[in-house]
Amino acid sequence: MQRDNQVFDLINQELQRQRQGIELIASENFTSLQVMQAMGGVMTNKYAEGYPGRRYYGGCEIVDQTEQLAIDRVKQVFNCAYANVQPHSGAQANAAVFLAVLQPGDKILGLDLSMGGHLTHGSPVNFSGKIYEPHFYTVEKETGLVNYAQLEEVARREKPRMIVCGASAYSRDWDFARIRRVADEVGAFVLADIAHPAGLIAKGLLNNPFDHCHFVTSTTHKTLRGPRGGVILMGTDFENPMGLKDLKGNIRMMSNLLDMAVFPGIQGGPLEHVIAAKAIAFGEILSDEFTQYAHQVQKNAQAAAKALVDLDYHIISGGTDNHLMLIDLRNKNITGKKAQETLDRAHITLNKNAVPYDDKSPFVTSGIRIGVPAITTRGMQEAHMVQVVEFIDRVLMNIDNETEVANVAKDVHKFMEQFPLYPELG
Ligand SMILES: Cc1ncc(COP(=O)(O)O)c(C=O)c1O
C-alpha cells in the first residue's frame, strides 16, 4: 500500500499548529508520546466484546491483561472499588450510567447547560434530555456559584431519580456531601461527572466525590492527560443500595449493571488500543511527576486568573479552584465569538462560552473559557501566565487591528519555542 502523504501531511501540519500555538482550551491536553504510541499500535486490530476473562472472541489473552491493568491502575489512582474503562468517551460513560439505573421518562436534575453544565446532563438536544425528563439548577447571578438552595428546592419538588453534578465551565469546587444529603432525602442517585477536574481530584486537590456520590464518570483526555475516552467509577459503599433489578427481575450488583450497560447496552467492541493507552496514562498519574503537574495546573490557573483580574477582566465567581475560568467580556464590549476568532489568528486557541444569564446566543456568547492543563504540560509556570495573559490582552485591545494581531502571532511563536512539544517526532 502506498503511504498516504495527503493525510500524513495534514497530521504534520496539525503537529506544527500544536507546537507553535498557545493552547488554552480547557478540555484539551498533550498526552505523553507513549500514550500516543499505544493508540497507534496493533491493539486497534483486536475485537474483544465482553470483559477480561469473559470475552465473545478468541485471542483476547493479551488485551485481557492491558484492560485489567487499566482497571487496576485507575482504581488505585482514585482509591475506588470499581472501574469500567471501556466507554469510548465521556458522553458514553454518562449514557451507560443512565441506562444502568434509569427508566425512560425518569426525572434527572443537572446543572443548566447555559450555566456551565454539559449536554449529557439533560439538554433537550441530547439523549439525556430526550429519553429522560430533565430538570435543572443554576448558578447564582451575583456570585456565579452553584445555587445549592435551588438544587435542593427542585430536588424536593420533582423528586428526580438522578442528580448530576459536575460541569464543563465551572471554576469552583463542588459540595458533594450537601448534594448527597438531599439525594438521600428524595431517593435519588448522585452522579459526579468529573470529566474536567479529574486530574486534580486524583491528587486530592479538590473535594473527593467518591465519599458521597454513587457514581463517578470522567473523560480520560482532559486533566487526566490520557487518550481520548471515558471511564466509569464507583466508590466503596454503593453496591446497588436501591436493589435495582435486571431484565429478568434479578437483583444484580451495581457493578454488573454498569458493565452490562456499557456492553452490550450502548457499545460493541471496546477500543483495546485506547484502553492500553489509558493503562499507560493511569500509570503516569500514579507518579510523583503527575502530582507536581496537578499542583502546577492549580497554581497556574490561579496566577492566570489574578493576571486577568489585574487587567480588569471579569472572571465568573471571581476566581478559580480548579484548572479553568470563565471570563465575561461584556465590560470590554467584545463578544466571545469575536474574541475566539481573533485570538485564533494570533495562534492563541480557546473557546467562546456562554456566561451565566448571557443575553447573547450560544453562537455568539459574551464570554470565553480559559484552561491551563495543556500549557502546564508544555512546562509553563506562574510567571508565564502573566505573559500569556498579556498576549490575550494585546489581541483583545487591538481586536480590529490585523497588523497588531499578526505581530502577536509572531511573538507567540517565539515564546512557544521555549516549550518543545514532542521533540522526538522531529
Ligand atoms: C462535564 C463533561 N462531561 C462529559 C463530557 C463529554 O466527553 P466526550 O467529549 O469525551 O464525550 C464533557 C466534554 O467536554 C464534559 O465537559
The ligand as an SDF file (V2000), in Angstrom:
LIG
                    3D

 16 16  0  0  0  0  0  0  0  0999 V2000
  -18.5660   17.5820   32.1190 C   0  0  0  0  0  0  0  0  0  0  0  0
  -18.3860   16.8180   30.8500 C   0  0  0  0  0  0  0  0  0  0  0  0
  -18.9520   15.6080   30.7540 N   0  0  0  0  0  0  0  0  0  0  0  0
  -18.8380   14.8770   29.6280 C   0  0  0  0  0  0  0  0  0  0  0  0
  -18.1340   15.3400   28.5510 C   0  0  0  0  0  0  0  0  0  0  0  0
  -18.1400   14.5300   27.2830 C   0  0  0  0  0  0  0  0  0  0  0  0
  -16.9420   13.9980   26.9470 O   0  0  0  0  0  0  0  0  0  0  0  0
  -16.6740   13.4980   25.4320 P   0  0  0  0  0  0  0  0  0  0  0  0
  -16.4780   14.7010   24.6190 O   0  0  0  0  0  0  0  0  0  0  0  0
  -15.4650   12.6190   25.6040 O   0  0  0  0  0  0  0  0  0  0  0  0
  -17.8850   12.6970   25.0460 O   0  0  0  0  0  0  0  0  0  0  0  0
  -17.5030   16.5750   28.6180 C   0  0  0  0  0  0  0  0  0  0  0  0
  -16.7360   17.0740   27.4470 C   0  0  0  0  0  0  0  0  0  0  0  0
  -16.4080   18.1600   27.2660 O   0  0  0  0  0  0  0  0  0  0  0  0
  -17.6420   17.3450   29.7990 C   0  0  0  0  0  0  0  0  0  0  0  0
  -17.1010   18.5610   29.8910 O   0  0  0  0  0  0  0  0  0  0  0  0
  1  2  1  0
  2  3  1  0
  2 15  2  0
  3  4  2  0
  4  5  1  0
  5  6  1  0
  5 12  2  0
  6  7  1  0
  7  8  1  0
  8  9  2  0
  8 10  1  0
  8 11  1  0
 12 13  1  0
 12 15  1  0
 13 14  2  0
 15 16  1  0
M  END
$$$$
